[in-house]
Amino acid sequence: MLRKKSKILFALALMSVLCITSVMGALALNENGAIVAPDENTPVQASITKVLRMPVGTITPNATFEFLAQSVSVDGDTARTAPALNNLSVVFSPADIASEAPVNNIISIEKETGNIFAGVVFPHAGIFVYNVTEVPNTNTAIDESIHEWLSYSQAQFTLTVYVANNAAGNGLYVQAVVISYESEDDDGQDVEIKVGDMTFTNHFVRTNGAVDPDDPDPTDPNESTLSVSKTVAGDFASQAQYFDFSINLDVPDLGQPIPAYFRAYVVENDAVVADLMVSTSAATQFSLRHGQRLVFVDTPVGTSYAVQEAAAVHYIPSFIVTTNGVLGENVTGTISEPLGTGTQFVGELANSADFTNTRDFVTPMGLNLNNLPFIGLIVLAVAALAIFLVVKTRKAKQYH
């Protein structure tokens, strides 16, 4: 009788538990939100989900993320140790790409561990509790890089595993699991939140550019992350004239502090002739003349930008955008009208917006005073010829 009551109490406990896990096969949530194995031949399988978020255009890094499942208690006894879990790592490589469209210019790549209960030998039926966290600083090459930044998740989950005897009494299986984490309610009181999976989210940002960010060389194309150049062409184009531009920068928000400004440099003939601070929250104005370019050396991959050139009288504007080393089409505007690139993105490789203004042959209007003497001689010659013809005609009439 006592054994029968124990089974009933255990079943009621399972029904009242909200379970979190990634589930395979035919498992489904019951009306209480618990995931319960349909039978002993289909035990609950669970995995850990890793989400890596990066700006648009970023190549997925080679990165390994590891997780720690520490024993908390066995059947409520903290002195007893639960068996170690398996498949506690996820590996990313450049071959991993996002399967869904970017959101706010950020892509997310999701991967899972294998079944963390695979190969685990539980010593007996009961309730086994674990604390699951992410191991920090597991990617030395990235963690020590001056051009890459990677955050590690601070999430902590409590994993409760319910292990039951099979019908024959000669084996065990995972009948249900629960995952929760602690949070605060609106009153600041600690509460336990039961969730649907164990998801750890990391952010990754890459900045190509200067070998030494503290001492960049803007004249070196290999240290440029983005540039805007000016070329003037045509027989009547002035290479001394300055053309006015505005640029807007937008840096993806991935938990890393966004600077209020990025430093840019005006380069001409392999020398820096000026520098300016380009805002990340408003348009920044600048001017370039023939042969000059505005160079950035530290804009992160995925930064979006838009450049607009103001109207210039007598000049037809055009531009070509290069993104991640890929040359775009030539876009031509109309004379005396502003022309903009629209939103573009900084990629891993070369990135530029190259503007050209063309002023060809200009038709002279009105008289040129320098030509008046020649025009006068022509008029006199024509007048003399006319007088000669009139006189000759009259004499011919009188003769007849």
C-alpha positions in Angstrom: 0.0 0.0 0.0 2.8 2.4 0.9 4.6 1.6 -2.3 1.4 2.3 -4.3 1.0 5.7 -2.6 4.6 6.6 -3.3 4.1 6.0 -7.0 0.9 8.2 -7.0 2.8 11.0 -5.2 5.7 10.8 -7.7 3.3 10.9 -10.6 1.5 14.0 -9.2 4.9 15.7 -8.7 5.7 15.1 -12.3 2.4 16.5 -13.5 3.0 19.7 -11.5 6.4 20.4 -12.8 7.2 22.8 -15.7 9.9 21.1 -17.7 12.5 22.8 -19.9 14.6 21.0 -22.4 15.2 20.5 -26.1 13.2 17.4 -26.9 13.6 14.9 -29.7 11.2 12.4 -31.1 7.6 12.2 -30.0 7.8 14.0 -26.7 5.2 16.8 -26.1 4.2 19.2 -23.4 1.3 18.2 -21.3 -1.4 20.6 -20.0 0.8 21.7 -17.1 3.8 22.5 -19.3 5.7 19.4 -18.3 7.5 17.2 -20.8 7.0 13.6 -19.9 8.3 10.6 -21.7 5.4 8.8 -23.4 6.9 5.5 -22.4 10.1 4.0 -21.1 11.3 3.2 -24.6 11.3 6.9 -25.5 13.0 8.7 -22.6 13.4 12.4 -22.4 16.4 13.7 -24.3 17.8 17.2 -23.6 20.4 19.4 -25.2 21.9 22.9 -24.6 21.3 25.6 -27.2 24.0 28.1 -28.1 23.0 31.3 -30.0 25.9 33.3 -31.5 24.9 36.8 -32.6 27.0 38.9 -35.0 26.6 42.0 -37.2 25.6 41.5 -40.8 28.5 40.5 -43.0 30.6 38.9 -40.3 32.2 35.6 -41.0 31.5 33.1 -38.3 34.6 32.6 -36.2 36.2 29.3 -35.2 35.0 29.1 -31.6 34.3 26.4 -29.0 31.8 27.0 -26.2 31.9 24.7 -23.2 29.3 24.2 -20.4 29.6 23.0 -16.8 26.9 20.9 -15.2 27.7 20.8 -11.5 25.9 18.5 -9.1 23.7 20.2 -6.6 21.8 17.4 -4.9 20.5 13.8 -5.2 17.0 13.3 -3.7 17.5 16.6 -1.8 20.8 15.6 -0.3 23.5 18.0 -1.2 26.2 15.7 0.2 25.5 13.2 -2.6 26.9 13.7 -6.1 24.9 13.3 -9.3 26.7 11.6 -12.2 28.5 13.7 -14.8 26.5 14.7 -17.9 27.9 14.4 -21.5 28.0 16.4 -24.7 28.6 19.7 -23.0 30.2 21.7 -25.8 29.3 23.4 -29.1 31.8 24.2 -31.9 31.3 26.9 -34.5 33.3 27.5 -37.8 33.1 29.7 -40.9 30.9 27.1 -42.5 28.1 27.9 -40.1 25.7 30.5 -41.5 22.5 32.0 -40.3 19.3 30.3 -41.5 17.0 33.3 -40.9 17.0 36.9 -42.1 18.9 39.5 -40.0 17.0 41.4 -37.3 18.1 45.0 -36.8 21.2 44.2 -38.9 22.2 41.4 -36.6 22.4 37.7 -37.6 21.9 34.8 -35.2 23.4 31.3 -35.6 21.9 28.6 -33.4 23.5 25.2 -32.6 22.8 22.5 -30.0 24.8 20.0 -28.1 24.1 16.4 -28.4 21.8 14.7 -25.9 23.4 15.5 -22.5 21.9 12.3 -21.0 23.5 10.1 -23.6 25.8 7.5 -22.0 25.0 8.7 -18.4 24.6 6.0 -15.9 22.3 7.0 -13.1 22.9 4.9 -10.0 19.2 4.6 -9.1 15.8 6.1 -9.6 15.3 9.5 -8.0 15.7 13.2 -8.5 19.1 14.6 -9.6 19.7 18.3 -9.6 22.4 20.2 -11.5 23.5 23.8 -11.9 24.4 24.5 -15.6 26.6 27.4 -16.6 28.9 28.4 -19.5 32.6 28.1 -19.1 34.2 31.6 -19.8 37.3 32.4 -21.9 37.5 29.2 -23.9 38.7 30.8 -27.1 42.2 32.1 -26.5 42.8 33.4 -30.0 39.7 35.6 -29.9 39.9 36.5 -26.2 43.4 37.9 -26.8 42.8 39.5 -30.2 42.8 43.3 -30.6 40.5 43.0 -33.6 37.8 40.6 -32.1 35.4 40.8 -29.2 33.4 37.9 -27.8 31.0 37.9 -24.8 30.3 34.8 -22.7 26.9 34.2 -21.3 26.2 34.7 -17.6 23.1 32.6 -17.7 22.7 30.0 -14.9 20.1 27.2 -15.1 18.9 24.7 -12.6 18.4 21.3 -14.3 16.2 18.8 -12.4 16.2 15.3 -13.8 13.6 12.7 -12.8 14.8 9.2 -13.3 12.3 6.3 -13.0 12.5 2.5 -12.9 11.3 0.7 -16.0 8.4 -1.7 -15.8 10.5 -4.7 -15.5 12.4 -3.3 -12.6 15.8 -4.0 -14.2 16.6 -0.6 -15.7 16.2 3.1 -15.5 15.2 5.9 -17.8 14.8 9.7 -17.8 11.1 10.3 -17.4 11.0 14.1 -17.1 13.2 17.1 -16.7 12.8 20.7 -15.4 15.0 23.7 -16.0 14.6 27.0 -14.2 16.5 30.1 -13.3 16.2 32.7 -10.5 15.0 36.2 -11.2 13.4 39.1 -9.4 9.7 40.1 -9.6 8.4 43.7 -9.8 8.8 44.0 -6.0 12.4 42.9 -6.0 11.7 39.5 -4.6 13.6 36.4 -5.8 11.4 34.1 -7.9 12.0 30.9 -9.8 11.2 31.1 -13.5 10.7 27.9 -15.4 11.6 28.2 -19.1 11.4 26.1 -22.2 15.0 25.5 -22.9 18.6 26.1 -21.8 19.8 28.8 -24.2 23.1 30.6 -23.8 23.6 33.7 -26.0 27.0 35.1 -27.0 27.9 38.2 -29.0 30.8 38.5 -31.5 32.2 41.6 -33.2 35.2 41.8 -35.5 37.1 44.9 -36.4 39.6 44.6 -39.3 42.0 47.5 -39.7 45.1 48.9 -38.1 47.7 46.5 -37.0 48.2 48.8 -34.0 44.8 50.5 -33.2 46.6 53.0 -31.0 48.9 54.1 -33.8 47.0 53.5 -37.1 48.4 54.3 -40.6 45.4 55.7 -42.6 47.5 56.0 -45.7 47.9 52.2 -45.8 44.9 50.7 -47.7 45.3 47.5 -45.7 44.5 49.4 -42.5 41.3 51.0 -43.9 38.0 49.6 -42.9 36.0 52.1 -44.9 36.8 55.0 -47.2 35.0 57.7 -49.2 36.9 59.1 -52.2 36.5 62.0 -54.6 37.6 62.2 -58.3 36.8 64.9 -60.8 36.8 64.4 -64.5 36.2 66.3 -67.7 37.9 69.0 -69.7 36.4 71.8 -67.6 36.6 70.1 -64.2 38.4 72.0 -61.4 40.7 69.8 -59.3 40.9 72.5 -56.7 37.2 72.7 -56.0 35.8 71.1 -52.8 32.7 69.0 -52.9 30.4 68.7 -49.8 29.3 65.4 -48.3 27.4 64.1 -45.2 27.8 60.6 -43.7 25.6 58.7 -41.2 27.1 55.7 -39.2 25.1 53.1 -37.4 26.9 50.5 -35.2 25.0 47.3 -34.2 24.1 47.1 -30.5 25.5 43.8 -29.2 26.1 44.6 -25.6 29.4 46.3 -26.3 29.7 50.0 -25.6 29.1 52.0 -28.8 31.5 55.0 -29.1 29.9 58.4 -29.6 32.4 59.1 -32.4 34.8 57.3 -34.8 37.9 59.1 -35.9 38.4 59.5 -39.6 41.3 60.9 -41.6 41.4 62.9 -44.9 44.2 61.4 -47.0 45.8 63.0 -50.1 49.0 61.9 -51.9 49.7 59.3 -49.2 49.6 61.9 -46.5 47.1 62.7 -43.8 45.9 66.3 -44.4 43.1 66.5 -41.8 41.1 64.4 -39.4 37.6 64.7 -38.0 35.3 63.0 -35.5 32.4 61.2 -37.2 29.3 60.9 -35.0 27.5 57.6 -34.5 24.2 59.3 -33.7 23.9 62.1 -36.3 25.0 63.1 -39.7 28.6 64.4 -40.0 29.6 67.0 -42.7 32.9 66.9 -44.6 34.4 68.1 -47.9 36.8 66.5 -50.4 38.5 67.6 -53.5 40.1 65.6 -56.3 42.4 62.9 -55.1 41.3 63.0 -51.5 39.6 60.3 -49.5 38.0 60.0 -46.0 39.5 57.0 -44.3 38.2 55.0 -41.3 40.5 52.5 -39.5 38.3 50.9 -36.8 34.7 50.7 -37.9 33.4 47.2 -36.9 32.2 44.7 -39.5 28.5 45.1 -39.9 28.5 48.9 -39.4 26.0 50.5 -41.7 26.6 53.8 -43.4 25.0 56.2 -45.9 26.9 58.9 -47.8 25.3 61.8 -49.7 27.0 64.3 -51.9 25.5 67.8 -52.1 24.6 69.3 -55.5 27.5 70.9 -57.4 26.7 73.3 -60.2 27.8 72.2 -63.7 28.9 68.7 -62.4 27.3 65.3 -63.0 27.8 63.1 -60.0 28.2 59.3 -59.9 29.5 56.7 -57.5 30.6 53.0 -57.1 30.3 51.2 -53.8 32.6 48.3 -52.9 31.4 46.0 -50.1 33.5 43.2 -48.7 35.7 43.4 -51.8 32.9 43.2 -54.3 32.6 46.0 -56.7 29.0 47.4 -57.2 27.4 49.0 -60.2 28.2 52.6 -61.3 25.3 54.9 -60.3 24.9 58.2 -62.1 22.9 61.2 -60.9 21.7 64.3 -62.6 23.5 67.6 -62.9 23.1 70.0 -60.0 21.2 67.4 -57.9 22.4 65.6 -54.7 23.2 61.9 -54.9 23.3 59.4 -52.1 24.5 55.8 -51.6 21.6 54.7 -49.5 22.3 52.2 -46.6 25.5 50.2 -47.1 27.5 47.8 -44.9 31.1 47.4 -43.8 32.2 43.9 -44.7 35.3 41.8 -43.8 37.3 42.9 -46.8 37.6 46.2 -48.8 34.8 48.7 -48.3 34.5 52.1 -50.1 32.2 54.6 -51.7 34.0 56.2 -54.6 32.4 59.4 -56.0 33.2 61.0 -59.4 32.0 64.4 -60.6 32.3 65.1 -64.4 32.2 68.4 -66.2 32.7 68.2 -69.9 32.8 70.8 -72.7 30.8 74.0 -71.9 29.2 75.8 -74.8 30.3 79.5 -74.8 27.4 81.9 -74.3 27.5 85.5 -75.7 30.4 87.4 -77.3 34.0 87.1 -76.4 35.5 90.7 -76.3 38.8 89.2 -77.3 37.3 88.2 -80.7 35.7 91.6 -81.5 38.6 92.8 -83.8 38.2 89.7 -86.0 34.5 89.9 -86.0 34.7 93.6 -87.1 37.0 92.8 -90.0 34.6 90.0 -91.2 31.7 92.5 -91.0 33.6 95.1 -93.0 34.6 92.5 -95.6 31.0 91.4 -96.0 29.8 95.0 -96.3 32.4 95.8 -98.9 31.4 92.8 -101.0 27.7 93.8 -100.7 28.5 97.4 -101.9 30.6 96.1 -104.8 27.8 93.8 -106.0 25.2 96.6 -105.8 27.4 99.1 -107.7 28.2 96.6 -110.4 24.6 95.6 -110.8 23.6 99.3 -111.3 26.3 99.9 -113.9 25.2 96.8 -115.8 21.6 98.2 -115.9 22.7 101.6 -117.2 24.8 100.0 -120.0 21.9 98.1 -121.3 
